[in-house]
């Protein structure tokens, strides 16, 4: 295997964003991706306004728009009898992960169809784990929840429809080709009730919290952001960019891997710990729908926008 300064394990959103930024900063880096794009992946299909900004930073936003992404200008959230519409201060986008992953990886140093089974085979001093929620390189604490996704031929306009119900929660958004993408988080014991739709995809069990490990972890390998926040793709893109910048600085000053990893994890906590705390609070509120509905109805839209901006 050719030697590189940095190797990223995984070339989906987090890995592709990371390797793009590393190369832009002058670092010899490559990402190895097990699959070949395009490929289906369970995902909500919603690119939040904050994630749109990340795509712009990566220089791929116009490619994503040309790939059929549709503007999403508001969210409609239902909790029991309560329904709240939240206009976005800046629009998001709706696009399938099969299309988005292929676009972000296109032209980047992502070696597709190359599975990494052993870190020792890489022969590299800096390894970044972007292998997703099922990564074998970073441990996580799993929960009894699964993600399911299906695509319908009709779109739902420019709104993100999101609802909470007894067995879980999730939403629907318009994507390329005039279709809509629906994705839900479902409790394990209720999963069987939701598997009768055509082309239904399932993933899980999910894992929100990462167990401290040996590698810099980005995207879902670092632990999932609660789906209610609609920020999974932003988390992937932003942590990829963040890791690349921290690693590039560390290489320039000849820091050790342990020093670089510590700097990245401190930056990660500053940026994402508050969002994780918000997700945990939302999960607790799900068990109290009347209280949740009341909180949702009385929270000003500008504050709710902070989740996505």
Secondary structure, 3 states (H helix, E strand, C coil): CCCCCEEEECCCHHHHHHHHHHHHCCCCEEEEECCCCCCCCCCCCEECHHHHHHHHHHCCHHHHHHCCCEEEEEEEEEECCEEEEEEEEEEEEECCHHHHHHHHHCCCCEEECCCCCCHHHHCCCEEEECCCCCCCCCCEEECCEEEEEEEECCCCCCEEEEEEECCEEEEEEECHHHCEEEEEEEEHHHHHHHCCCCCCEEEECCEEEECCCCCEECHHHHCCCCHHHCCHHHHHHHHHHHHHHHHHHHHHCCCCHHHHHHHHHHHHHHHHHHHHHHHHHHHHHHCCHHHHHHHHHHCCHHHHHHHCC
